[in-house]
Amino acid sequence: MRLLGAMTRARVAPWLALILAFGFSVRGIGIGTYPKLIYDEYYYVPAAYVLLGRTPPIHVADATPYIDPNLASHPPLAKEWIALAIWLFGPHPWAWRLAPALLGAITPALTYGIAQTLWKDRAAALWAAFLMAGEGLAVSLSHVALLDSIEFPLGLAATAWALWLAREAEEGRYHGWGWVGEGMVLGMAVAAKWSGALTVLVVWLVAGRTWRISRGWGRRLGLATAHTVVPLAVYMASYFYAWPSGFRQWWLPANPWKAFWVLQWTMLQNMWAFRFFNPGESSPWSWVGLPRPLQLVNWVQDGHEVLLWTLSNPLWTWFGMAALAVLAYRALRDPAQRWPAGFLAIWFAVAWGAWCATPRSHFYYYFLPALPPLLLAMGWALGALGRAVRWRRRLRPGYGILLAVVLLSEAYVLPIAAGFPIPLSWIDNAYFLPQWNPKSSPTLPSSTRSPDPREVNVHALPVLRLSGQQGSGFATRP
């Protein structure tokens, strides 16, 4: 019950430790259970093998040893981290999924830090950390070696660091090298996947706030450098394997500098409007309603069915949007809430609105970077309500019902998002909507086939082929 009101630092520590342990458990346990490649691991894990100069588990067409075979699709950093884990721990499924699990496990702590920076409210920060620890979309992506699984924690870390540095600057403590470090993390997020560029826009908003109060052009020049030159340098450094002797691709110039910029333009052209058929595709406008989750794993074993879906908690999304609206209303009357409310609203608008503006194929897990501002707003609301019910007893039944809905809905979503075994007698209850049932998935058109298990096109060429796309969002166990 102490979570209902203000908490001292001594009371926070055990609660935070428990939340972090919970977040680590649901992300780390079972990452080696799925022995096959899952969804886009068909691209990124073989790419990691090629970067190491090893023979990949499936044939990679047109691969050049030690050169990322996904050149025309995405930047290389996330695949390099997957390769590093394979190099350190061996070619095991849990090894190539280790980086997403470990990075995902720190996101509750980062969310706590952001909330504490925005409001200096430990109860709100604990609630936000708990919500991130159990958020279904974040949990499910931590189980698979996807680029988003690495980009999202890096982007959240850059945002948390920038907010802390901005608050320090407002209190008269300017950390020049801290901004450089934050810029490096920001560059890593973009180098993991281009969606990290959305974090750049969010962090620029924070840096602009610090720019306004900074005295002297030296500090302002440092801020500008930390958020332009430094991230670009880190991004370019992620192509370290190509700088000595070039990219060694027939469709790129031999000069590595010219080839780098041609490659970036090719990636933009290919991915901005890239469309293909997949049963799990969904419209960005549906993500704030009852979206269609992407089914990553679906197998039956010993009277149980194991599901791993990219499924967020819809109730948490709705509560978060309502809380953000309430926070915006409070900001009209309370100047102290204007910066948190405006920042979270812009963060959400950037992270979700960018996908609404792109014509390419979309999947629900692209919504993950837009969830933190909603969870933060919801944490703020739960903390504020907790303080209110301490003095207004008549509000306690309503607050208790709200908490019950929050926790019970999590009990429903978490087994599906974390890949827990579900009894076959109950499995039909997991399909909350008809379109969630794999039996109702649209049939692949005759011109589309699932990839041959012996060969997969991993986007080695600038023309992305439909035949190289995985036709189903399922991984089955032999």
N, C-alpha and C positions, 0 to 999 in steps of 0.2 A: 504493500500500500504506500510505501514511501515514494514510489515512482509518481504518485499523484501530485506531489508538491515539490518545493525546492529541495535540492540535495546538496550536501556538503561534499568536498572532494574525497573524504574518507569513505563516504557511502557510495560514491560513484565507482570506485576502483573495482570492487567485487562484481557489481552489475556489469560493468564494461568487459571485464575478463570473461564473464559467463557468456555475454553476447558474442564476443570474438571467438570463443571456443565453439559456440553453436554455429557461427558462420563458417568457421574452418571445417567443422565436421560435415556439414551438408554439402560442402564443395569438394572436400578431399577424399572422403570415403567412397570407394567404388569406382574411382577413375580408371582403374585397370581391369574392371569387370568386363567391359565390352572389348572383345578380342579383335574385332574387325575395324576397318576404317569407317568413320561415321560422317555422312553428309560431305561437306567440303574438305574434310580431312583427306579425301581422295586426291585433292590438289596439293595441300600444304605439307602433309607428311612426306609424300614422295619428293616434293621440292626440297625439304630439309635434307633428305638423303642425298640428293644431287649436289646440294651445297657442300656436303661433307665429302663428295667424291665417291660415295658408296652406291651400290646397286639398290634401287628403291624396291619396295614390296610389290609394286605393279610397274609395268613398263611406262616410261615417260617418253612420249614422242618428241623427237628433235631436241633432246636434252644435251647440254654442254656441261661437262663436269665442272663443279665449283662455281657455276653461274646459275642464278635463280631462274628456273624454267617458267615462272609466272611473271616474267618481266612486263608483259603488256597488260597485266591485270592490276597488280597491287605492288606497293613498295615492299622491301624485303625484310624489315627488322623482325617482325613477328615470326617469320619462317626461320630466321637466323637464331632466335631464342629457342624455337622448337628443336632446331639442329643442335644447339648447345646442350640441351637436356639429353638428346639421344647420344651425343658424344660422351657426356659425363656418365650416364647411367645405363646406356645400352638401348637396343631397339625394342623397347617394351611399350605397350599402350599407355601404361601409367607414366612413363618417362616423357612421351611426347605431349601428354596432357598436364604435365606438372606445372609449367609456367602459368597457364590459365588458372589452375586451382590455387596456386600460391598468391598470385596477383589478385584473384578474386577474393581471397580470404582477408586481404587488407582493406577492402572497400568499406566495411562497416566502420573501421577506425577512421578512415578518411572522411566518411559522412559525419561521424561524431565531431571531428575537427572543424568541418565546415559549419555545422550548426552552432557549435560553441563560438566560433569566430563571428558569426552573424548576429547571435542573440546573447551570448554569454549566459546561456541558460542550460544547465547540466541536464535537467529533466527532458527538455526538448531534444538535446543532443543524444541522450540515451535512447529515446524513442526512435529518432531518425536512424541511429546505428542498428537498432533491433530490426527496423523495417528493411534496411538494406541487407542485413544478415539473412533474412528469410525471403527476400524478394525472388519470386520464382524465375523470372527471366535472367537475373544475374546468376542465380544458382545453376540453372541448366547450362548456360554458356560456359561456366567454369569447369564443366565436365568434358568439354570437347576442345580440340586444338583448332579453333577458328581464329581468324585475325581479330575479330571483334572482341574475343575473350581476352586478348592482350591489350588492344587499343583502349578499351573502356577504362580499366583501372589506371592506366597511365594518364589518360585525360582527366580522370577524377583527381589523381594525385597532383597534377599541374594546377587544377582549379583550387584545390585545398591549399596548396603552397602559396599561390598568388593571393588568395584572400587573407591568409595569415600575414604575409609580407605587407599587404596594403594596410591592415589594421596596425601593424607595428609602425609603419610610416606615419599614420595618423596620430599615433601616440609619441611621435618624435624619435623613433628608432628606425633608421634606414639601413637596410642590409643590401649593399650593392651586389656582393657575390651571391647572395641568396636569390636575387632576381636572375642572375646568370644560370644558377642551378635549376631554377624553375623553368627557364627557357629551354634548357637541355631536355628536361622531362617532356615539355611541350613538343619539342622536335621529335622525341621518341614516339609520342602518340601519333603524330602524322606519319612517321616512318613505318609504323605498324600497319596503318590503314588510312586511307585518305579521309575517312569520316572523322579522324582526329582534327581535321581543319575546322570543324564546328567548335571544338574546344578552343582553338586559337581565337575565334571571334568572341567567345565568352571571356577568355582571359584578357583579351585586349580591353574589354569593358572595365575589368578590375584595374588593369595597368593605367587606363585613362583616368580613373579616379585618383590614383596615386600621382600621376603626372600633374593633375590640377593643383595639388597641394605641395608639390616638390618645389624647392627653392634652388635656383641655379640651373644653368643649362647643362652642367656636367651630369647631374642626376637624371635630368630628362633625356639626355643623349644615351646614358646607360640604360634607362628603361626601354627606349626605342631599340637599342641594339639587342637587348636581352629578348625582345619579342619579335625580332625580324632576322637579324644576322645569325644569332645563336641557333634558333630552331632550324633555319635553312642549312647551317653548317652540319648540324646533327643529322638532318635528313640526307644530305649528300654523303656523309660519312657512312651511312647504312649501306651504300653501294661500294664499300671498300674493296670488294673483290674485283671490281671492274676498272678501277682507276689505273692500275699499273699497265695493263695490256688491252683494255677495252672490253666491250661486252661480248665480242666474238659471235655476233648474230648477223646473218647475211642481210637482214632487213634494216640494220642500223649502221650509221657511219662508223668507220674505223676509229676516228678521233673520239676518245671517251667523253670529252667535254661536249662536243656537238651531239654525240649519241645520247647523252644524258637528257638534254633538252628535247630532242626528238622523241625520246621515250616518254617523257612526261606528257607531251602533247598527244602522243598516241594513246596513252592510258586515259586521258581525259576524253578523247573522242570515243574510245571503246566503251567506257564504263558509264558515261553520263546517260546514254539512252539505250543501254544494253537490255534487251528483252529476250526471255525464253520461257518455255512452259515448265511449270512445276506445280504440283497439287497444293503445295503449302504457300503459294503466293497470296498476298493480301494487300489491300489498299491502305495507305497510311491513314486515311480518314477513319478506317475501322479500328485503328489501334486504341483509340480512346473510348471505344464501345465494348463490344464482345468480339475480339479479333479471332482470326483463325490461327491457332498455334502451328508451328512447324514440328512435325514428329521426327525426332532424330533416331530414337531407338524404340523398337517394339518387338519383344520376343516373349515366348511362353516357356516356362521352366518350372517343373515340380509343382504343378497346380497353381502357379502364380504367373502373372503377366507383368513384365517390366516395361514401363513407359518412361521415356525421357523426352519431354516436350519443351519447346521454348515458350513457356506459358507464364505470363505475369498474373498477379491477382487483380482481376478487374475491379473488385470493390476497393482495393487500395488505390488504384488509379483514379476512380471516381471520387473517393474521399480526399485524395491529394489535390485534385482539381478544385473541389469545393473549398478545401482549406486555403489554397492559393488565392481563390476569389475573396474569401473572408480576410485574409492577410492584406490583400490590395485595398479592401474597404477600410480596414483599420489604419492603413497607411495614410488615408485621406485625413484622418483625425489625429494621428500620432506620428510626428515627424521622425521618431526613432525607428519606425517600421518602414520608412520609405525606401531606404537603400535595400534592405533584405527583400521586400516585396517586389521592387522594380528589378532587382538582379535575378531573382528566381523566375519571374515572369519572362524576362528576355531570354534567359537560359532555356526555358522550356520552349519558347517560340522558335528559337534558333535550332535546337536539337530535333524538334518534331517538324517544324515548318519547312526545313530544307528538303526533307524527303517528300513532302507534299508537292514541292515544286519541280521534282525531277521526274522525267517520263520513263525511267528505267523500271525493271521488275523490282518489286519490294517484298520483303519478308518481315514478319513481326519482330524478330530480334533486332532489327535496325532501330527499334523504339527504345532500346536500353539506355542510350545517353540522355534521353528526355525524362527518364524516371527519377533521377536524384532530386531535381527541384520539387517534384510532387511529393516524394517521400520526406524531404526536408520540411515542406509546408505542413504535411500531415503530422510530423513530429512536433513542430511548433504548436499546432492546434491541440494535440493530445497533452502536451505539457501545460499549456494555458488552461485547458479544461480541468486538468488535475489540480491545479492551484485553486481554481474557482470552486470545485466541489468541497474543498476543505472548509469553506466558510458558508456555502449554500447547500445544506443537506438535501433539499428537494431536487437538486440536480444529480444526486448520486445514482438513482436507478437508471436514468438515461445514460449516464457515463458508463455504468456497468454493462448496459446492453451494447453500447458502442464498442467497448473493449471485447466483449464476447464475440461480436460479429467480426472484429479484426482478427482475433485469434482463431476462431473456428474456420473462417475462410482460409486462413493460412494452413490449418490442418488439412484442408481439402486440396489445396494447390501444391503444397510442398512435396508429397509423395510422387506426384507426376513430374514436377520440375527437377527433383533430385534422383529420380530413377529407383525409387524404393519398390520392392516386389509388392504387387497388389493381388489379393485372392481373385481367382477367376469368377467366383460367385458374385463379386462386387464390381467387376471391371466395367460393366455397362454404365454404372453410376458415374464413372470418370468422364464419360462423354456428355458434358453438360449441355452442349448444343449438337444437333445432328451433324453439322459440318465438321465437328471434331472427330467423329468416328471414321477411321481409315476406310471402312467399307463404303462410305459415301464419297470418297475422293474421286475427282474427275478422272476419266480414263485418258491415258496418254494418246495423242493422235498417232496415226499410222506412220507419219514421217519422223517420229521421235522414238528413240530407243534408249534403254538404260545402257550405261557404258559397259563395254566388254571388260571383265575383271582382269584381263591380261594387258589392257592398254587403256589409257585415258589421256585425252588432250588436256594439258595443263596450261593452256594459254601461252604457249611458247611463241606463237606468231601473233601479229597485231589483229588478225581477223579471228574473232572468237566464234567457234563452231558450236552449233546446237548439239551435235553428236557427242561433244565432250562434257555436256552437263549431266549431272546425275538426275535421272528421271524420277526418282522417288526419294522422299525424305526418310527412308527407313534403313536401319542396319539390323540384320538378322543374325542370330547365333546359329552355328552349325549343329 
